[in-house]
């Protein structure tokens, strides 16, 4: 049964020590648990796949953990949640009646929120606190948000709300003001690679050099997406060593070397070869939308290098030293204003591709714009 579990679920952090990339949030939550100053409402805001619901569940376990708080004071290495008591095990198995999770994307109405509020009247069945995790809470309707606001203004002592959202700016400011807000960071490629290496070692799967970096680069800062892509590769290849070419073919993604070659053709003002190269990628199964996203990422790194040769986002981008060296050589051939124009053309092409009858046409038009100037 264990083999049928998706990797992002199988390797989801079970306690604070396993969380990567959000140390500032973990430390604050641990301090609040140690001091006993737990808030009645939290807002976790940040990019998708950055660990918002994972940390919400860990905090739910920690705040209701039955291990004696005195033990934590006596033993500095004590890890809370303990993941051994009945409360921790029930929450981990998603069987706790005192942890209620709601996906606001599919439960947007006021009736669902009022039903939740009605449940607040009752004390927790077993635990100290009844925890409500509301995911994508920015999608609640206006009437549902107002009903939730009323509850947050006068919450019962036994209730804790954890609101998670990717778009905090869409929420009522009055709701935000009644929560303790934590902003999650977008994860860097090296952090994603570290997690993927850990999983690959556990699963006894080997990758060619650069394979995991290619997966991490295309995960767009999301642990969940990175683990899902890794899962797909492993299912395809079994226990054999997975090559970079297989990753490209299977996931429809493109390695940075091909992006670099495409940029070289644009620098040479070779419209014919650039269009042929683009269509060969499409015929070879490369997802052109993903190609364009990676192209935008690549040209943005060029712009950052133009601003400063030692720009930290480029160093932490997951690109190898050789790739950054090649990028610097390309960047030196373009004035800053032209790099900006390239970015604007590729972003416009990506947006138009969503509605294009011929998928590569917006990119082909961008190629002509660039090479004829």
C-alpha positions in Angstrom: 0.0 0.0 0.0 2.9 2.3 0.8 4.1 2.1 -2.8 0.8 3.5 -4.1 1.1 6.8 -2.1 2.1 9.8 -4.2 5.6 11.1 -3.3 4.3 14.5 -2.2 2.2 12.7 0.4 4.7 10.1 1.3 7.4 12.6 2.0 5.3 15.4 3.5 7.0 16.8 6.6 5.6 15.3 9.8 7.2 17.8 12.2 8.8 21.2 12.2 12.4 19.8 11.9 11.6 18.4 8.4 10.3 21.7 7.0 12.6 23.3 4.4 12.7 26.9 3.2 10.4 28.5 5.8 12.6 28.6 8.8 11.4 32.1 9.8 7.8 30.9 10.2 8.7 27.6 11.9 10.8 29.4 14.5 8.0 31.9 15.3 5.4 29.1 15.6 7.7 27.1 17.9 8.3 30.1 20.1 4.6 30.7 20.4 4.0 27.1 21.4 6.9 27.2 24.0 5.5 30.4 25.6 1.9 29.3 25.4 0.9 32.4 23.5 -1.1 30.8 20.7 -3.3 33.1 18.6 -6.9 32.3 17.7 -6.3 33.0 14.0 -3.4 32.7 11.5 -3.1 33.7 7.9 -0.6 31.7 5.8 0.0 33.5 2.5 2.4 32.6 -0.2 3.0 30.8 -3.5 1.4 27.4 -4.3 3.4 24.4 -3.1 5.5 26.4 -0.5 4.2 24.4 2.5 1.2 26.4 3.8 -1.2 23.5 4.5 1.7 21.2 5.5 2.8 23.7 8.3 -0.8 24.2 9.2 -1.2 20.5 9.9 2.0 20.3 11.8 0.9 23.2 13.9 -2.4 21.6 14.5 -0.6 18.5 15.8 1.8 20.5 17.9 -0.9 22.6 19.6 -2.9 19.5 20.5 0.0 17.2 21.2 -0.6 15.3 24.4 3.1 15.1 25.3 3.6 17.0 28.5 4.8 20.6 28.0 7.0 20.0 31.1 8.9 17.4 29.1 9.8 20.1 26.4 11.2 22.3 29.2 13.3 19.5 30.7 14.6 18.1 27.4 15.9 20.7 24.9 16.0 18.1 22.1 12.3 17.2 22.6 10.5 17.6 19.3 6.9 18.8 19.4 4.7 17.5 17.9 5.8 14.1 19.3 4.1 12.1 16.5 3.5 9.3 19.0 0.6 10.3 21.1 -3.1 9.5 20.1 -3.8 13.1 19.1 -0.7 13.3 16.7 -1.5 9.9 15.2 -5.1 10.7 14.6 -4.3 14.0 12.9 -1.5 12.3 10.8 -4.1 9.7 9.7 -6.7 12.4 9.0 -9.0 10.8 11.5 -9.2 13.6 14.1 -12.7 15.0 14.7 -11.1 18.1 16.1 -9.3 19.1 12.8 -11.6 20.4 10.1 -10.2 21.2 6.7 -12.2 23.1 4.1 -11.2 23.9 0.5 -12.7 27.3 -0.1 -12.2 26.8 -3.9 -15.1 24.3 -3.8 -17.0 25.6 -0.7 -17.4 29.3 -1.4 -20.9 29.8 -0.2 -22.2 31.3 3.1 -24.1 28.2 3.9 -20.9 26.1 4.3 -19.3 28.8 6.5 -22.5 29.0 8.6 -22.4 25.2 9.0 -18.8 25.6 10.2 -19.7 28.3 12.6 -22.5 26.2 14.0 -19.9 23.5 14.8 -17.9 26.1 16.9 -20.6 25.9 19.6 -19.4 22.4 20.5 -16.2 21.8 22.5 -13.5 19.6 21.0 -14.2 15.9 21.2 -10.7 14.9 22.5 -8.3 17.7 21.9 -7.6 21.0 23.7 -8.4 23.0 20.5 -10.7 22.6 17.6 -8.6 23.6 14.5 -10.1 24.9 11.3 -7.9 25.0 8.2 -9.5 26.9 5.3 -7.5 26.6 2.1 -7.6 29.1 -0.7 -9.7 31.3 1.6 -9.6 34.2 -0.8 -12.2 32.4 -2.9 -14.9 32.7 -0.3 -17.9 34.7 -1.4 -18.4 38.2 0.0 -21.2 37.0 2.3 -19.2 34.0 3.4 -16.2 36.2 4.2 -18.4 38.5 6.2 -19.8 35.5 8.2 -16.2 34.3 8.8 -15.2 37.9 9.9 -17.9 37.9 12.6 -16.6 34.6 14.0 -13.0 35.9 14.0 -14.1 39.0 15.9 -15.6 36.9 18.7 -14.0 33.4 18.6 -14.6 30.8 21.3 -11.5 30.0 23.4 -11.3 26.4 22.1 -11.1 27.3 18.4 -8.1 28.2 16.2 -8.4 29.2 12.6 -5.6 28.8 10.0 -6.4 30.5 6.7 -4.2 29.6 3.7 -4.1 31.6 0.5 -2.1 32.3 -2.6 -3.7 35.7 -3.1 -4.0 37.6 0.2 -4.7 40.8 -1.7 -8.1 39.5 -2.6 -9.2 39.0 1.0 -11.1 41.4 3.2 -8.6 43.7 5.0 -10.7 43.4 8.1 -10.2 39.6 8.1 -6.4 40.0 7.6 -6.3 42.5 10.5 -7.8 39.9 12.9 -5.2 37.2 12.1 -1.5 36.7 12.7 0.0 36.8 9.2 2.9 34.7 7.9 4.3 35.3 4.4 5.8 32.2 2.9 8.8 32.5 0.7 9.0 31.2 -2.9 11.4 28.2 -2.7 14.8 28.4 -4.4 15.9 25.7 -6.9 18.8 24.5 -4.6 16.2 23.8 -1.9 14.1 21.8 -4.3 17.1 19.9 -5.5 18.0 19.0 -1.9 14.6 17.6 -1.3 14.5 15.7 -4.6 18.0 14.2 -3.9 16.7 13.0 -0.5 13.6 11.3 -2.0 15.6 9.8 -4.9 18.1 8.3 -2.4 15.2 6.9 -0.2 13.5 5.4 -3.3 16.9 4.1 -4.6 16.5 5.8 -8.0 19.4 7.3 -9.8 19.4 10.3 -12.2 22.0 11.6 -14.7 23.8 14.8 -13.7 21.5 17.7 -14.2 18.4 15.6 -14.2 17.1 16.7 -10.8 18.1 20.3 -11.5 16.0 20.2 -14.7 13.0 18.9 -12.7 13.5 21.5 -9.9 13.9 24.3 -12.5 10.5 23.5 -14.0 8.7 23.1 -10.6 8.5 27.0 -10.4 9.3 27.1 -6.7 6.8 24.4 -5.6 7.8 21.4 -3.6 4.5 19.7 -4.5 5.1 20.2 -8.3 8.7 19.1 -8.0 7.7 15.9 -6.2 4.9 15.2 -8.7 7.3 15.6 -11.6 9.8 13.3 -9.9 7.0 10.7 -9.3 6.1 10.7 -13.0 9.7 10.1 -14.0 10.1 7.2 -11.5 6.9 5.5 -12.7 8.2 5.7 -16.2 11.7 4.3 -15.7 11.2 1.9 -12.8 14.5 1.6 -10.9 16.8 2.3 -13.9 19.0 5.4 -14.1 16.9 8.2 -15.5 18.5 10.3 -18.2 18.0 14.0 -18.9 16.7 13.1 -22.4 14.0 10.9 -20.8 13.0 13.7 -18.5 12.6 16.0 -21.4 10.6 13.5 -23.5 8.4 12.4 -20.6 7.5 15.8 -19.1 7.6 17.8 -22.3 10.1 20.2 -20.7 13.3 21.6 -22.2 16.8 21.8 -20.7 18.5 25.2 -20.4 21.0 24.3 -23.1 18.3 24.3 -25.7 17.0 27.7 -24.4 20.6 29.0 -24.7 20.9 27.8 -28.3 17.5 29.5 -29.1 18.8 32.8 -27.6 22.0 32.4 -29.7 19.9 32.2 -32.9 18.0 35.4 -31.9 21.3 37.2 -31.2 22.5 36.2 -34.7 19.2 37.6 -36.1 18.6 34.3 -37.8 14.8 34.2 -38.0 14.7 31.1 -40.3 16.8 28.9 -38.0 15.0 30.1 -34.9 11.6 29.3 -36.3 12.8 25.9 -37.6 14.3 25.2 -34.2 11.1 26.1 -32.4 9.0 23.8 -34.7 11.4 21.0 -34.2 11.0 21.3 -30.5 7.2 21.2 -30.9 7.4 18.2 -33.2 9.6 16.4 -30.7 6.9 16.7 -28.0 8.2 19.7 -26.0 5.4 21.7 -24.3 5.8 25.1 -26.0 3.9 26.9 -23.1 6.5 25.4 -20.6 9.3 26.3 -23.1 8.1 29.9 -23.1 7.9 30.0 -19.3 11.5 28.7 -19.1 12.5 31.2 -21.8 11.1 34.1 -19.8 12.9 32.8 -16.7 16.2 32.6 -18.7 15.9 36.1 -20.2 15.0 37.5 -16.7 18.2 36.0 -15.4 20.1 37.8 -18.2 18.4 41.1 -17.1 19.4 40.5 -13.5 23.0 39.8 -14.6 23.0 43.0 -16.6 22.0 44.9 -13.4 24.7 43.1 -11.3 27.1 40.2 -12.2 26.7 38.8 -8.7 23.0 39.0 -8.3 21.9 36.5 -5.7 18.7 35.3 -7.5 20.9 34.2 -10.4 23.3 32.4 -8.1 20.4 30.6 -6.4 18.5 29.9 -9.7 19.8 26.3 -10.1 21.8 27.1 -13.2 25.2 25.6 -13.4 28.4 27.8 -13.5 28.8 26.9 -17.2 25.3 27.9 -18.0 25.7 31.2 -16.1 29.0 31.8 -17.9 27.3 31.3 -21.3 24.4 33.5 -20.3 26.8 36.3 -19.3 28.4 36.1 -22.8 25.0 36.5 -24.4 24.0 39.3 -22.0 27.0 41.3 -22.9 25.8 41.4 -26.6 22.5 43.1 -25.6 21.8 46.5 -24.1 19.6 46.5 -21.1 16.7 48.1 -23.0 16.7 45.4 -25.6 16.7 42.6 -22.9 13.6 44.4 -21.5 12.0 44.4 -24.9 12.7 40.6 -25.3 11.1 40.0 -21.9 8.0 42.0 -22.8 7.6 40.1 -26.2 8.0 36.7 -24.6 5.5 37.5 -21.8 3.0 38.7 -24.4 3.6 35.6 -26.5 3.0 33.4 -23.4 -0.3 35.1 -22.7 -1.5 34.9 -26.4 -0.6 31.2 -26.6 -3.5 30.4 -24.2 -5.9 31.4 -27.0 -3.9 30.7 -30.1 -5.2 28.3 -32.8 -1.6 27.7 -33.8 0.3 27.3 -30.6 3.7 28.4 -31.8 2.4 31.4 -33.8 2.8 34.0 -31.0 6.4 32.9 -30.4 7.1 33.0 -34.2 5.8 36.6 -34.3 8.1 37.4 -31.3 11.1 35.9 -33.3 10.3 38.1 -36.3 10.0 41.2 -34.1 13.4 40.5 -32.4 15.4 39.5 -35.5 14.1 42.3 -37.8 15.0 45.1 -35.4 
